[in-house]
Amino acid sequence: MPDYAAKGLFDLNGFVAVVTGGGTGIGLHIARGLAENGAKVYITGRRLEVLQKAAGDNNVKGSIIPLCMDVTSKDSILEAKKVIEEKDGKLHILINNAGQVGPTSNWFNSASSPERQDAESIGSALFQESEQAWSDIYAINTHSIFFVSTAFLGLLDKGSQETPGYTSTIVNVTSISGLMKLAQEHFAYNSSKAAASALTKLMATEFALKGVQVRVNAVAPGVYESEMTIDQISPEQVDKIGKGLSPVPAKRPGTGQEVAATVLYLASQSGCYMNGQELVIDGGYLCVNP
C-alpha cells in the first residue's frame, strides 16, 4: 500500500539541494525546510560570513553547508558547480532564490509630489533612473536564473537518472510583483520578476521537449519578511510594503513555514507531476489587486 503520511510524502533523505541567496530571509526558510526533511543543502551567496552564521545556527537542524557563489558571475557559478560535482556527483533540487529590489521611485504613488504634476514631470523623473542599476537588477533577478540553471542542468538530470521514481527540479522564487499590473514604485524589479516568470515556463517547456529530465516551476511570494523588505513586519505594515490598491485579505505577512512548505512540495516526490507552473502564496493579494 502507498504511504500517505507526510513524513513519506515529503521525505528528502539522500537528496542534494542548492539554494541561492540561502543565508537570509526566504532563502534560509526554504533551506531549513529542505534540510529538516532530509536533504543535504548547499546555501550560496557572496557573503561567506552570512552563510556560515546561518549554517551554524543551533535552531537549524539537518545538513546545511555554506558555499560562496556569486550568481552574477559565470566563473563563480562554475567554481561552485565543481565543488558539488566532486563531492556529490549529482543534484536533485536547485532553488533560484537570489534577488534584489533595485531602483525605486518613492514619489510615484504620492499625488502631491512635484514629479507627479504632469506627463513631462513623470517621464523626466523616471528617466533619471540609472541604466546600470537596471542592468544590475536584471543580472541577479533574471539572468542568474538562466545561467545557474544551465550550469547545473547536467547534474540535475543525473540526479533524476540515479533516483528511481523521482524527477529533479528547479524552483525559481519569483514574486507577485511580476504577475501584477502595478509598478509598486519599482518598475525595474517588477519587470525583472515578470521576465523570471516567463523564463520559468520557457525552460520547463524546452527542457521537456528536449528530453531533459528536470522539472522547472516557480513560487511567487507576496509580502514576506526578508532583507528586501524588513526583518519584522507587523500587520499594520503589510499594506505599506505591498503597495496595492486593496489591503491584503490575510492581514499579515507570509510565514517562513508557508514558503518552505510550498517549495518542499515542488521539490519532493509528491510534486513530481507538476512542471511549468507558478504557485502564488500571497495571502490573497492578487485576488484583490490587478
C-alpha positions as CSV (number, residue, x, y, z in Angstrom):
1,M,0.0,0.0,0.0
2,P,1.3,3.5,-0.8
3,D,2.3,5.7,2.1
4,Y,0.2,8.9,2.6
5,A,1.9,10.1,5.8
6,A,3.5,13.5,5.5
7,K,6.9,12.0,6.5
8,G,6.8,9.7,3.5
9,L,5.3,12.2,1.1
10,F,8.0,14.8,1.6
11,D,11.0,12.7,2.6
12,L,14.2,14.1,1.0
13,N,16.7,11.8,2.5
14,G,19.6,11.2,0.1
15,F,18.7,14.3,-2.0
16,V,21.2,17.1,-2.7
17,A,20.0,20.7,-3.0
18,V,21.3,24.1,-3.8
19,V,19.6,27.3,-2.5
20,T,21.0,30.6,-3.9
21,G,20.7,33.5,-1.6
22,G,20.2,30.9,1.1
23,G,21.8,32.8,4.0
24,T,18.9,35.1,4.9
25,G,15.2,35.6,4.5
26,I,13.1,33.4,2.2
27,G,16.1,31.6,1.0
28,L,17.1,30.5,4.5
29,H,13.5,29.4,5.3
30,I,13.5,27.3,2.2
31,A,16.9,25.8,3.0
32,R,15.6,24.8,6.5
33,G,12.5,23.2,5.1
34,L,14.6,21.1,2.7
35,A,17.3,20.2,5.3
36,E,14.9,19.4,8.1
37,N,13.2,16.9,5.8
38,G,16.4,15.1,5.0
39,A,18.2,16.9,2.1
40,K,21.8,17.9,2.1
41,V,21.5,21.6,1.3
42,Y,24.2,24.0,0.0
43,I,23.3,27.6,0.7
44,T,25.1,30.1,-1.6
45,G,25.7,33.8,-1.6
46,R,28.5,36.3,-1.9
47,R,29.0,36.9,1.9
48,L,30.6,33.8,3.4
49,E,30.2,35.1,7.0
50,V,26.4,35.4,6.5
51,L,26.3,31.8,5.1
52,Q,28.4,30.4,8.0
53,K,26.3,32.2,10.6
54,A,23.1,30.7,9.0
55,A,24.6,27.2,8.8
56,G,25.9,27.3,12.4
57,D,22.6,28.4,13.9
58,N,21.7,25.9,16.6
59,N,18.0,26.3,15.7
60,V,18.7,24.9,12.2
61,K,18.5,21.1,12.0
62,G,19.8,19.0,9.2
63,S,22.7,19.3,6.8
64,I,23.2,22.9,5.7
65,I,26.6,23.7,4.0
66,P,27.8,27.3,3.2
67,L,29.2,27.7,-0.3
68,C,30.3,31.0,-1.8
69,M,28.8,31.7,-5.2
70,D,28.1,35.0,-7.0
71,V,25.1,34.2,-9.2
72,T,26.0,37.1,-11.5
73,S,29.5,35.7,-12.2
74,K,29.8,32.7,-14.6
75,D,33.2,31.9,-13.2
76,S,31.9,31.8,-9.7
77,I,28.9,29.6,-10.7
78,L,31.3,27.1,-12.4
79,E,33.5,27.0,-9.3
80,A,30.5,26.2,-7.1
81,K,29.4,23.5,-9.6
82,K,32.8,21.9,-9.5
83,V,32.6,21.6,-5.7
84,I,29.2,19.9,-5.8
85,E,30.3,17.7,-8.7
86,E,33.3,16.5,-6.8
87,K,31.6,16.0,-3.5
88,D,28.2,14.6,-4.7
89,G,28.3,13.9,-8.4
90,K,24.7,14.9,-8.8
91,L,22.0,17.3,-7.8
92,H,18.3,16.9,-7.2
93,I,17.0,20.3,-6.3
94,L,18.0,23.8,-7.4
95,I,16.3,26.8,-5.8
96,N,17.0,30.1,-7.7
97,N,16.2,32.5,-4.9
98,A,18.9,35.2,-5.0
99,G,17.4,38.6,-5.8
100,Q,17.4,42.3,-5.1
101,V,14.9,45.2,-5.3
102,G,16.9,47.8,-7.5
103,P,16.0,51.4,-8.3
104,T,12.8,52.7,-6.7
105,S,10.5,55.7,-7.4
106,N,9.4,56.6,-3.9
107,W,7.4,59.6,-5.1
108,F,5.4,57.7,-7.7
109,N,2.3,57.0,-5.6
110,S,2.1,60.4,-4.0
111,A,-0.3,62.7,-5.9
112,S,1.3,65.7,-4.2
113,S,4.9,65.0,-5.2
114,P,6.4,67.5,-7.7
115,E,7.3,64.7,-10.0
116,R,3.6,63.8,-10.4
117,Q,2.4,67.2,-11.7
118,D,2.1,66.2,-15.4
119,A,3.3,63.7,-18.0
120,E,6.5,65.6,-18.6
121,S,7.5,65.7,-15.0
122,I,6.6,62.0,-14.5
123,G,8.6,60.9,-17.6
124,S,11.6,63.1,-16.7
125,A,11.7,61.8,-13.1
126,L,11.5,58.1,-14.2
127,F,14.1,58.8,-16.9
128,Q,16.6,59.7,-14.2
129,E,16.8,56.1,-13.0
130,S,20.2,54.6,-13.5
131,E,20.7,52.4,-16.6
132,Q,23.4,50.5,-14.7
133,A,21.0,49.9,-11.8
134,W,18.5,48.4,-14.2
135,S,21.2,46.2,-15.7
136,D,22.3,45.1,-12.2
137,I,18.8,44.1,-11.1
138,Y,18.2,42.1,-14.3
139,A,21.6,40.4,-13.8
140,I,20.6,39.0,-10.4
141,N,16.8,38.6,-10.7
142,T,16.7,37.2,-14.3
143,H,20.0,36.4,-15.9
144,S,21.2,34.4,-12.9
145,I,18.2,32.0,-13.2
146,F,19.3,31.2,-16.7
147,F,23.0,30.8,-16.1
148,V,22.8,29.0,-12.8
149,S,20.1,26.6,-14.1
150,T,22.0,25.8,-17.3
151,A,25.3,25.3,-15.4
152,F,23.7,22.7,-13.1
153,L,21.4,21.1,-15.6
154,G,23.6,18.1,-16.3
155,L,24.0,17.3,-12.6
156,L,20.2,17.7,-12.1
157,D,19.5,15.3,-15.0
158,K,21.9,12.9,-13.4
159,G,20.0,13.2,-10.1
160,S,16.9,12.1,-11.9
161,Q,18.6,9.1,-13.6
162,E,20.1,7.9,-10.3
163,T,16.9,8.3,-8.2
164,P,14.1,5.9,-9.4
165,G,10.6,7.4,-9.3
166,Y,11.9,11.0,-8.9
167,T,12.5,13.8,-11.4
168,S,14.9,16.6,-10.3
169,T,13.6,20.1,-10.1
170,I,14.4,23.7,-10.5
171,V,12.3,26.1,-8.4
172,N,12.5,29.8,-9.2
173,V,11.5,32.2,-6.5
174,T,9.7,34.9,-8.5
175,S,7.2,37.4,-6.9
176,I,3.6,38.6,-7.1
177,S,5.3,41.8,-8.3
178,G,6.0,40.1,-11.6
179,L,2.4,39.0,-12.0
180,M,0.5,42.2,-11.4
181,K,-0.1,45.4,-13.3
182,L,1.0,47.8,-10.6
183,A,4.6,49.0,-10.5
184,Q,4.7,49.3,-6.7
185,E,7.2,52.2,-7.1
186,H,9.8,49.9,-8.7
187,F,9.4,49.3,-12.4
188,A,12.8,47.6,-12.7
189,Y,12.1,45.0,-10.0
190,N,8.6,44.1,-11.2
191,S,9.6,43.8,-14.8
192,S,12.7,41.6,-13.9
193,K,10.4,39.3,-11.9
194,A,7.9,39.1,-14.8
195,A,10.9,38.1,-17.0
196,A,11.8,35.4,-14.4
197,S,8.2,34.0,-14.6
198,A,8.4,33.9,-18.4
199,L,11.8,32.2,-18.2
200,T,10.4,29.6,-15.9
201,K,7.9,28.5,-18.5
202,L,10.4,28.7,-21.4
203,M,12.8,26.4,-19.6
204,A,10.2,23.9,-18.4
205,T,8.8,23.6,-22.0
206,E,12.1,23.4,-23.8
207,F,13.8,21.0,-21.4
208,A,10.7,18.7,-21.6
209,L,10.7,18.8,-25.4
210,K,14.5,18.1,-25.5
211,G,14.2,15.1,-23.2
212,V,15.9,16.7,-20.2
213,Q,14.6,15.0,-17.0
214,V,14.4,18.2,-15.0
215,R,11.1,19.9,-14.0
216,V,11.0,23.8,-13.7
217,N,8.4,25.5,-11.6
218,A,8.2,28.8,-9.7
219,V,6.9,30.1,-6.4
220,A,5.7,33.7,-6.3
221,P,5.6,35.0,-2.7
222,G,3.7,38.1,-1.6
223,V,4.7,40.1,1.5
224,Y,7.3,38.3,3.5
225,E,9.9,39.3,6.0
226,S,13.4,39.5,4.3
227,E,16.4,41.7,3.7
228,M,14.5,43.2,0.8
229,T,11.5,44.3,3.0
230,I,12.2,44.5,6.7
231,D,13.1,41.8,9.3
232,Q,9.8,42.0,11.2
233,I,6.5,43.1,9.6
234,S,3.6,44.0,11.8
235,P,0.0,43.6,10.5
236,E,-0.1,47.4,10.2
237,Q,2.9,47.4,7.9
238,V,1.8,44.7,5.5
239,D,-0.2,47.0,3.1
240,K,2.5,49.8,3.2
241,I,5.0,47.2,2.0
242,G,2.6,45.6,-0.5
243,K,1.7,49.0,-2.1
244,G,-1.5,47.6,-3.5
245,L,-4.8,49.3,-4.3
246,S,-6.6,47.0,-1.8
247,P,-5.5,45.6,1.5
248,V,-4.1,42.1,1.8
249,P,-7.0,39.8,2.8
250,A,-4.9,37.7,5.2
251,K,-3.9,40.9,7.1
252,R,-0.5,39.6,7.8
253,P,2.8,38.7,6.1
254,G,3.5,35.2,5.0
255,T,5.5,32.9,7.3
256,G,8.7,31.0,6.7
257,Q,7.0,27.7,7.1
258,E,4.4,28.6,4.4
259,V,7.0,29.3,1.7
260,A,9.2,26.4,2.8
261,A,6.3,24.0,2.7
262,T,5.3,25.2,-0.8
263,V,8.8,24.6,-2.1
264,L,9.0,21.3,-0.2
265,Y,6.0,20.1,-2.2
266,L,7.5,21.0,-5.5
267,A,10.9,19.6,-4.6
268,S,9.7,16.3,-3.2
269,Q,8.5,13.2,-4.8
270,S,4.9,14.4,-4.2
271,G,5.4,17.3,-6.7
272,C,6.9,15.2,-9.5
273,Y,3.8,15.5,-11.7
274,M,4.0,19.3,-11.7
275,N,6.0,21.1,-14.4
276,G,6.0,24.6,-15.8
277,Q,3.7,26.1,-13.1
278,E,4.0,29.1,-10.8
279,L,2.4,28.8,-7.4
280,V,1.3,32.1,-5.8
281,I,1.5,32.3,-2.0
282,D,0.4,35.8,-1.1
283,G,-2.5,35.8,1.4
284,G,-4.9,36.7,-1.3
285,Y,-3.0,39.8,-2.5
286,L,-3.6,39.1,-6.2
287,C,-7.2,38.2,-5.6
288,V,-7.9,41.9,-4.8
289,N,-5.2,43.7,-6.8
290,P,-4.8,44.0,-10.6
